[in-house]
Amino acid sequence: MSILARASLRAARVAVPRQQIRSMHVDNVVDHALPTNVTNKPWLAAKIIIYGCTGFGLPFYAAHWHMQKAGAA
């Protein structure tokens, strides 16, 4: 066994335990679980509907656009 291999095996055996680092702390309080204001219910409903319609409709719009671009629709 070469000297280099022995040194690498020795280094592998002496592993330094890593300390877990948490980069974010969130206080668990009422009405602060979402990163938005949830006290204004109509505005929250509008945001959720806009987000849902955009996320659901975007693939259909993209398919329509590509088909129209190709001359199929």
VOKOL-765907 format. One record per atom (N, C-alpha, C): chain; residue number from 1; x, y, z; atom name; residue in one letter. Coordinates in nm, 3 decimals. Atoms other than C-alpha are relative to their C-alpha. Example, Ala and Ser with C-alpha at 12.3 -4.5 7.8 and 13.67 -1.06 7.14 Angstrom:
<recs>
[rec A; 1; [0.089; -0.119; 0.000]; N; a];
[rec A; 1; [1.230; -0.450; 0.780]; CA; a];
[rec A; 1; [0.090; 0.120; 0.000]; C; a];
[rec A; 2; [-0.082; -0.119; -0.006]; N; s];
[rec A; 2; [1.367; -0.106; 0.714]; CA; s];
[rec A; 2; [-0.077; 0.109; 0.073]; C; s];
</recs>
This chain:
<recs>
[rec A; 1; [0.086; -0.117; 0.000]; N; m];
[rec A; 1; [0.000; 0.000; 0.000]; CA; m];
[rec A; 1; [0.090; 0.124; 0.000]; C; m];
[rec A; 2; [-0.086; -0.116; 0.011]; N; s];
[rec A; 2; [0.146; 0.333; -0.095]; CA; s];
[rec A; 2; [-0.022; 0.096; 0.116]; C; s];
[rec A; 3; [0.008; -0.099; -0.108]; N; i];
[rec A; 3; [0.207; 0.620; 0.143]; CA; i];
[rec A; 3; [-0.121; 0.090; -0.020]; C; i];
[rec A; 4; [0.114; -0.086; 0.030]; N; l];
[rec A; 4; [-0.057; 0.830; -0.033]; CA; l];
[rec A; 4; [-0.132; -0.068; 0.036]; C; l];
[rec A; 5; [0.122; 0.073; -0.033]; N; a];
[rec A; 5; [-0.321; 0.559; 0.007]; CA; a];
[rec A; 5; [-0.018; -0.010; 0.151]; C; a];
[rec A; 6; [0.010; 0.007; -0.146]; N; r];
[rec A; 6; [-0.240; 0.519; 0.377]; CA; r];
[rec A; 6; [-0.043; 0.133; 0.058]; C; r];
[rec A; 7; [0.037; -0.132; -0.051]; N; a];
[rec A; 7; [-0.268; 0.893; 0.432]; CA; a];
[rec A; 7; [-0.147; 0.030; -0.025]; C; a];
[rec A; 8; [0.141; -0.025; 0.029]; N; s];
[rec A; 8; [-0.606; 0.909; 0.261]; CA; s];
[rec A; 8; [-0.090; -0.087; 0.087]; C; s];
[rec A; 9; [0.080; 0.085; -0.089]; N; l];
[rec A; 9; [-0.736; 0.612; 0.463]; CA; l];
[rec A; 9; [0.000; 0.054; 0.142]; C; l];
[rec A; 10; [-0.009; -0.057; -0.134]; N; r];
[rec A; 10; [-0.614; 0.773; 0.784]; CA; r];
[rec A; 10; [-0.090; 0.125; 0.010]; C; r];
[rec A; 11; [0.083; -0.121; 0.001]; N; a];
[rec A; 11; [-0.786; 1.099; 0.690]; CA; a];
[rec A; 11; [-0.149; -0.036; -0.004]; C; a];
[rec A; 12; [0.140; 0.042; 0.007]; N; a];
[rec A; 12; [-1.109; 0.913; 0.611]; CA; a];
[rec A; 12; [-0.049; -0.052; 0.134]; C; a];
[rec A; 13; [0.040; 0.051; -0.131]; N; r];
[rec A; 13; [-1.110; 0.746; 0.952]; CA; r];
[rec A; 13; [-0.023; 0.111; 0.101]; C; r];
[rec A; 14; [0.011; -0.111; -0.094]; N; v];
[rec A; 14; [-1.069; 1.075; 1.136]; CA; v];
[rec A; 14; [-0.093; 0.104; -0.063]; C; v];
[rec A; 15; [0.098; -0.091; 0.059]; N; a];
[rec A; 15; [-1.388; 1.238; 1.011]; CA; a];
[rec A; 15; [-0.047; 0.100; 0.105]; C; a];
[rec A; 16; [0.045; -0.106; -0.091]; N; v];
[rec A; 16; [-1.483; 1.567; 1.169]; CA; v];
[rec A; 16; [-0.152; 0.009; -0.010]; C; v];
[rec A; 17; [0.146; -0.011; 0.007]; N; p];
[rec A; 17; [-1.852; 1.572; 1.264]; CA; p];
[rec A; 17; [-0.042; 0.143; -0.035]; C; p];
[rec A; 18; [0.047; -0.131; 0.043]; N; r];
[rec A; 18; [-2.031; 1.857; 1.092]; CA; r];
[rec A; 18; [-0.115; 0.045; 0.087]; C; r];
[rec A; 19; [0.107; -0.057; -0.080]; N; q];
[rec A; 19; [-2.252; 2.087; 1.290]; CA; q];
[rec A; 19; [-0.111; 0.046; -0.094]; C; q];
[rec A; 20; [0.112; -0.039; 0.083]; N; q];
[rec A; 20; [-2.598; 2.134; 1.146]; CA; q];
[rec A; 20; [-0.028; 0.149; 0.019]; C; q];
[rec A; 21; [0.024; -0.143; -0.005]; N; i];
[rec A; 21; [-2.658; 2.498; 1.061]; CA; i];
[rec A; 21; [-0.137; 0.028; -0.059]; C; i];
[rec A; 22; [0.132; -0.039; 0.048]; N; r];
[rec A; 22; [-3.010; 2.631; 1.030]; CA; r];
[rec A; 22; [0.005; 0.146; -0.038]; C; r];
[rec A; 23; [-0.013; -0.135; 0.051]; N; s];
[rec A; 23; [-3.035; 2.942; 0.821]; CA; s];
[rec A; 23; [-0.125; 0.084; 0.022]; C; s];
[rec A; 24; [0.124; -0.076; -0.013]; N; m];
[rec A; 24; [-3.390; 3.044; 0.907]; CA; m];
[rec A; 24; [-0.072; -0.042; 0.128]; C; m];
[rec A; 25; [0.079; 0.028; -0.118]; N; h];
[rec A; 25; [-3.600; 3.070; 1.219]; CA; h];
[rec A; 25; [-0.137; 0.062; -0.018]; C; h];
[rec A; 26; [0.136; -0.048; 0.017]; N; v];
[rec A; 26; [-3.977; 3.101; 1.205]; CA; v];
[rec A; 26; [-0.073; -0.017; 0.132]; C; v];
[rec A; 27; [0.081; 0.010; -0.121]; N; d];
[rec A; 27; [-4.189; 3.181; 1.507]; CA; d];
[rec A; 27; [-0.133; -0.062; -0.037]; C; d];
[rec A; 28; [0.125; 0.070; 0.028]; N; n];
[rec A; 28; [-4.490; 2.952; 1.517]; CA; n];
[rec A; 28; [-0.113; 0.070; 0.074]; C; n];
[rec A; 29; [0.110; -0.076; -0.060]; N; v];
[rec A; 29; [-4.768; 3.200; 1.586]; CA; v];
[rec A; 29; [-0.120; -0.004; -0.093]; C; v];
[rec A; 30; [0.124; 0.006; 0.077]; N; v];
[rec A; 30; [-5.128; 3.222; 1.468]; CA; v];
[rec A; 30; [0.002; 0.106; -0.110]; C; v];
[rec A; 31; [0.012; -0.085; 0.119]; N; d];
[rec A; 31; [-5.188; 3.377; 1.122]; CA; d];
[rec A; 31; [0.134; 0.045; -0.056]; C; d];
[rec A; 32; [-0.129; -0.035; 0.058]; N; h];
[rec A; 32; [-4.817; 3.387; 1.038]; CA; h];
[rec A; 32; [0.068; -0.123; -0.061]; C; h];
[rec A; 33; [-0.056; 0.120; 0.059]; N; a];
[rec A; 33; [-4.770; 3.045; 0.877]; CA; a];
[rec A; 33; [0.027; 0.018; -0.150]; C; a];
[rec A; 34; [-0.018; -0.027; 0.143]; N; l];
[rec A; 34; [-4.795; 3.183; 0.521]; CA; l];
[rec A; 34; [0.079; 0.129; -0.019]; C; l];
[rec A; 35; [-0.077; -0.122; 0.024]; N; p];
[rec A; 35; [-4.562; 3.443; 0.371]; CA; p];
[rec A; 35; [-0.082; 0.110; -0.065]; C; p];
[rec A; 36; [0.088; -0.105; 0.052]; N; t];
[rec A; 36; [-4.854; 3.673; 0.295]; CA; t];
[rec A; 36; [-0.097; 0.040; 0.110]; C; t];
[rec A; 37; [0.098; -0.048; -0.098]; N; n];
[rec A; 37; [-5.116; 3.871; 0.482]; CA; n];
[rec A; 37; [-0.128; -0.081; -0.015]; C; n];
[rec A; 38; [0.119; 0.083; 0.007]; N; v];
[rec A; 38; [-5.403; 3.634; 0.564]; CA; v];
[rec A; 38; [-0.118; 0.062; 0.073]; C; v];
[rec A; 39; [0.111; -0.064; -0.071]; N; t];
[rec A; 39; [-5.617; 3.881; 0.755]; CA; t];
[rec A; 39; [-0.100; 0.063; -0.097]; C; t];
[rec A; 40; [0.089; -0.055; 0.101]; N; n];
[rec A; 40; [-5.762; 4.038; 0.437]; CA; n];
[rec A; 40; [-0.047; -0.115; -0.090]; C; n];
[rec A; 41; [0.046; 0.123; 0.067]; N; k];
[rec A; 41; [-5.968; 3.741; 0.314]; CA; k];
[rec A; 41; [-0.033; 0.019; -0.148]; C; k];
[rec A; 42; [0.027; -0.013; 0.144]; N; p];
[rec A; 42; [-6.095; 3.881; -0.021]; CA; p];
[rec A; 42; [0.129; 0.014; -0.083]; C; p];
[rec A; 43; [-0.126; -0.016; 0.073]; N; w];
[rec A; 43; [-5.743; 3.986; -0.128]; CA; w];
[rec A; 43; [0.077; -0.133; -0.004]; C; w];
[rec A; 44; [-0.066; 0.130; -0.003]; N; l];
[rec A; 44; [-5.604; 3.648; -0.020]; CA; l];
[rec A; 44; [-0.067; -0.095; -0.099]; C; l];
[rec A; 45; [0.072; 0.085; 0.095]; N; a];
[rec A; 45; [-5.877; 3.469; -0.219]; CA; a];
[rec A; 45; [0.036; 0.038; -0.144]; C; a];
[rec A; 46; [-0.037; -0.043; 0.135]; N; a];
[rec A; 46; [-5.794; 3.681; -0.525]; CA; a];
[rec A; 46; [0.141; -0.047; -0.036]; C; a];
[rec A; 47; [-0.137; 0.045; 0.027]; N; k];
[rec A; 47; [-5.423; 3.599; -0.493]; CA; k];
[rec A; 47; [0.006; -0.150; -0.027]; C; k];
[rec A; 48; [-0.001; 0.145; 0.018]; N; i];
[rec A; 48; [-5.491; 3.227; -0.460]; CA; i];
[rec A; 48; [-0.062; -0.037; -0.135]; C; i];
[rec A; 49; [0.066; 0.029; 0.128]; N; i];
[rec A; 49; [-5.728; 3.229; -0.761]; CA; i];
[rec A; 49; [0.092; 0.037; -0.117]; C; i];
[rec A; 50; [-0.091; -0.041; 0.107]; N; i];
[rec A; 50; [-5.480; 3.424; -0.976]; CA; i];
[rec A; 50; [0.117; -0.097; -0.011]; C; i];
[rec A; 51; [-0.112; 0.095; 0.000]; N; y];
[rec A; 51; [-5.196; 3.192; -0.874]; CA; y];
[rec A; 51; [-0.043; -0.135; -0.059]; C; y];
[rec A; 52; [0.047; 0.130; 0.048]; N; g];
[rec A; 52; [-5.402; 2.879; -0.939]; CA; g];
[rec A; 52; [-0.033; 0.002; -0.148]; C; g];
[rec A; 53; [0.036; -0.009; 0.142]; N; c];
[rec A; 53; [-5.540; 2.994; -1.275]; CA; c];
[rec A; 53; [0.124; 0.016; -0.087]; C; c];
[rec A; 54; [-0.122; -0.017; 0.077]; N; t];
[rec A; 54; [-5.198; 3.104; -1.393]; CA; t];
[rec A; 54; [0.077; -0.131; -0.009]; C; t];
[rec A; 55; [-0.075; 0.125; -0.001]; N; g];
[rec A; 55; [-5.030; 2.781; -1.289]; CA; g];
[rec A; 55; [-0.068; -0.111; -0.077]; C; g];
[rec A; 56; [0.072; 0.105; 0.071]; N; f];
[rec A; 56; [-5.305; 2.562; -1.432]; CA; f];
[rec A; 56; [-0.014; 0.033; -0.149]; C; f];
[rec A; 57; [0.028; -0.037; 0.138]; N; g];
[rec A; 57; [-5.366; 2.760; -1.750]; CA; g];
[rec A; 57; [0.122; 0.022; -0.087]; C; g];
[rec A; 58; [-0.120; -0.029; 0.077]; N; l];
[rec A; 58; [-5.009; 2.834; -1.855]; CA; l];
[rec A; 58; [0.039; -0.112; -0.098]; C; l];
[rec A; 59; [-0.033; 0.104; 0.099]; N; p];
[rec A; 59; [-4.941; 2.491; -2.014]; CA; p];
[rec A; 59; [-0.097; -0.003; -0.117]; C; p];
[rec A; 60; [0.097; -0.001; 0.108]; N; f];
[rec A; 60; [-5.264; 2.515; -2.214]; CA; f];
[rec A; 60; [0.023; 0.119; -0.092]; C; f];
[rec A; 61; [-0.031; -0.117; 0.081]; N; y];
[rec A; 61; [-5.178; 2.866; -2.331]; CA; y];
[rec A; 61; [0.126; -0.024; -0.082]; C; y];
[rec A; 62; [-0.124; 0.028; 0.073]; N; a];
[rec A; 62; [-4.827; 2.752; -2.426]; CA; a];
[rec A; 62; [-0.024; -0.099; -0.114]; C; a];
[rec A; 63; [0.030; 0.096; 0.107]; N; a];
[rec A; 63; [-4.964; 2.456; -2.624]; CA; a];
[rec A; 63; [-0.077; 0.068; -0.112]; C; a];
[rec A; 64; [0.076; -0.074; 0.101]; N; h];
[rec A; 64; [-5.212; 2.682; -2.803]; CA; h];
[rec A; 64; [0.091; 0.091; -0.080]; C; h];
[rec A; 65; [-0.092; -0.092; 0.068]; N; w];
[rec A; 65; [-4.939; 2.932; -2.883]; CA; w];
[rec A; 65; [0.092; -0.074; -0.097]; C; w];
[rec A; 66; [-0.088; 0.078; 0.087]; N; h];
[rec A; 66; [-4.708; 2.664; -3.024]; CA; h];
[rec A; 66; [-0.076; -0.058; -0.119]; C; h];
[rec A; 67; [0.080; 0.052; 0.111]; N; m];
[rec A; 67; [-4.987; 2.510; -3.231]; CA; m];
[rec A; 67; [-0.035; 0.110; -0.099]; C; m];
[rec A; 68; [0.032; -0.113; 0.087]; N; q];
[rec A; 68; [-5.085; 2.851; -3.366]; CA; q];
[rec A; 68; [0.123; 0.043; -0.079]; C; q];
[rec A; 69; [-0.124; -0.036; 0.065]; N; k];
[rec A; 69; [-4.722; 2.926; -3.445]; CA; k];
[rec A; 69; [0.033; -0.098; -0.113]; C; k];
[rec A; 70; [-0.026; 0.101; 0.101]; N; a];
[rec A; 70; [-4.698; 2.599; -3.638]; CA; a];
[rec A; 70; [-0.108; -0.002; -0.109]; C; a];
[rec A; 71; [0.106; -0.007; 0.098]; N; g];
[rec A; 71; [-5.022; 2.675; -3.824]; CA; g];
[rec A; 71; [-0.102; -0.111; 0.015]; C; g];
[rec A; 72; [0.092; 0.112; -0.018]; N; a];
[rec A; 72; [-5.218; 2.383; -3.679]; CA; a];
[rec A; 72; [-0.136; 0.046; 0.051]; C; a];
[rec A; 73; [0.129; -0.040; -0.057]; N; a];
[rec A; 73; [-5.491; 2.582; -3.503]; CA; a];
[rec A; 73; [-0.053; 0.124; -0.067]; C; a];
</recs>
